[in-house]
Amino acid sequence: MCAGGSPQRALQSTLLAAQEDNELELDEVWSYVGHKKRRVWFVLCRRTRQIVAWMPGERDIVTAKDVWMKVPEQYKHCQCFADGLEAYAHAIPAEQLHQQTKKEHTNHLERFNATLRGRLGRLTRKTLSYSKSYFMHIVHIRLFLYQYNQDCPLKLALSTQD
């Protein structure tokens, strides 16, 4: 699964080519490992619905910058839509960033978050399939993202045929 041994490169190998008019949505989702609250950040391409970058981490400037560094170079030119978290303004160039107080411009990523919670029971609070190990929590998310990104082009092709 890992192209060249890197999980990030493995995820990038599943991406469709970027286009000039692509837009990215950024958000973070929280979950629990044991009794500790953990966050995972996601960057989604609105056109393809694929996750172009992700990273576990705190809700801070350092993690926001790290997530932006993980965005593949071919997507760095895209307009970005995010919630009002101040950390995004420190990580993403101002001319590209559009911050919203409503979730109207991140609705695809919010839908992805619901899909993620529905398919990975360990992201749901008070469930029997919760994660005891942070390592296994991240491994399950990584495997899900890889499969999800591979399925997106098929769904995109089917939706354009209608």
C-alpha positions in Angstrom: 0.0 0.0 0.0 2.7 2.5 0.8 4.3 3.9 -2.3 8.0 4.3 -1.5 7.4 3.5 2.2 5.6 6.8 3.1 1.9 6.8 4.1 1.6 10.4 2.8 2.9 9.4 -0.6 0.5 6.4 -0.6 -2.4 8.7 -0.1 -1.1 11.1 -2.8 -0.8 8.2 -5.3 -4.6 7.9 -5.1 -5.3 11.5 -6.0 -6.7 12.6 -9.4 -4.7 15.4 -11.1 -5.4 18.9 -9.8 -7.1 21.4 -12.0 -6.9 25.1 -12.1 -10.3 25.7 -10.6 -10.1 23.2 -7.7 -11.2 24.4 -4.3 -10.1 22.9 -1.0 -12.1 22.6 2.2 -10.3 22.3 5.6 -11.7 21.2 8.9 -10.9 19.1 11.9 -12.8 16.3 13.5 -12.5 15.1 17.1 -12.7 11.6 18.5 -11.7 9.8 21.6 -8.8 7.4 22.3 -9.5 5.9 25.7 -10.8 8.9 27.6 -8.6 11.5 25.8 -10.1 13.8 23.1 -8.0 13.7 19.9 -8.3 15.8 16.7 -7.6 14.9 13.1 -7.4 17.6 10.4 -8.5 17.0 6.9 -8.1 18.8 3.5 -10.7 17.8 0.9 -10.8 18.7 -2.8 -14.3 19.9 -3.5 -14.3 18.7 -7.2 -13.1 15.1 -6.6 -14.2 14.7 -2.9 -10.8 13.2 -2.2 -8.8 13.9 0.9 -5.6 15.5 -0.3 -3.9 15.8 3.1 -4.6 14.9 6.7 -2.9 15.0 10.1 -3.7 14.2 13.7 -2.9 17.0 16.0 -4.0 19.8 18.3 -6.2 22.7 17.3 -3.3 25.1 17.0 -1.1 27.1 14.6 1.7 24.5 14.5 -0.6 21.7 13.4 -2.3 24.0 10.8 1.1 24.8 9.3 2.0 21.1 9.3 -1.3 20.2 7.5 -0.7 22.9 4.9 2.8 21.5 4.3 1.3 18.1 3.6 -0.9 19.4 0.8 0.6 18.2 -2.5 2.3 20.9 -4.5 -0.2 20.5 -7.4 -3.0 21.6 -5.0 -1.2 24.6 -3.3 -2.7 27.1 -5.8 -6.3 26.3 -4.8 -8.7 28.5 -3.0 -9.3 27.3 0.5 -12.5 27.4 2.6 -12.4 26.8 6.4 -14.1 27.7 9.6 -13.2 30.7 11.7 -10.2 29.1 13.4 -7.4 31.6 13.6 -4.7 29.0 13.0 -5.7 28.7 9.4 -4.8 32.4 8.8 -1.3 31.7 10.0 -0.8 28.7 7.7 -2.5 29.5 4.4 -1.7 32.5 2.2 -4.4 35.2 2.8 -5.2 35.6 -0.9 -6.3 31.9 -0.9 -8.1 31.6 2.4 -11.8 32.2 2.8 -12.9 31.8 6.4 -16.6 31.3 7.2 -18.6 31.4 10.4 -21.2 29.2 8.8 -20.5 25.8 7.4 -21.9 26.6 4.0 -18.6 26.4 2.2 -17.3 23.3 3.9 -20.4 21.2 3.4 -18.6 18.5 1.4 -16.0 18.1 4.2 -18.8 18.0 6.9 -20.5 15.3 4.8 -17.2 13.4 4.7 -16.9 13.7 8.5 -20.3 12.1 8.9 -19.2 9.3 6.5 -16.0 8.8 8.5 -18.0 8.5 11.7 -20.5 6.2 10.1 -17.9 3.8 8.7 -15.4 3.9 11.5 -17.2 3.1 14.7 -14.1 4.0 16.7 -14.7 7.7 15.9 -18.1 7.6 17.5 -18.3 8.5 21.2 -19.5 5.9 23.7 -19.2 3.0 21.3 -18.1 -0.6 21.9 -15.4 -0.3 19.2 -13.5 2.6 20.7 -9.7 2.9 20.3 -7.5 2.0 23.2 -4.3 2.7 21.3 -3.6 6.0 19.6 -1.4 4.2 17.1 -4.2 1.8 16.0 -6.6 4.7 15.9 -4.3 6.5 13.3 -3.8 3.2 11.4 -7.5 2.7 11.0 -8.0 6.3 9.8 -5.1 5.9 7.3 -6.5 2.7 5.9 -10.0 4.2 5.5 -8.6 7.3 3.7 -6.6 5.2 1.3 -9.7 3.1 0.3 -12.0 6.2 0.3 -9.7 8.1 -2.1 -9.5 5.1 -4.4 -13.3 4.8 -4.5 -13.9 8.6 -5.2 -12.9 8.6 -8.9 -15.3 5.7 -9.5 -18.2 7.7 -8.0 -17.1 10.8 -9.9 -17.2 8.9 -13.2 -20.6 7.4 -12.5 -22.1 10.8 -11.5 -20.9 12.5 -14.7 -22.4 9.8 -16.9 -26.0 10.7 -15.7 
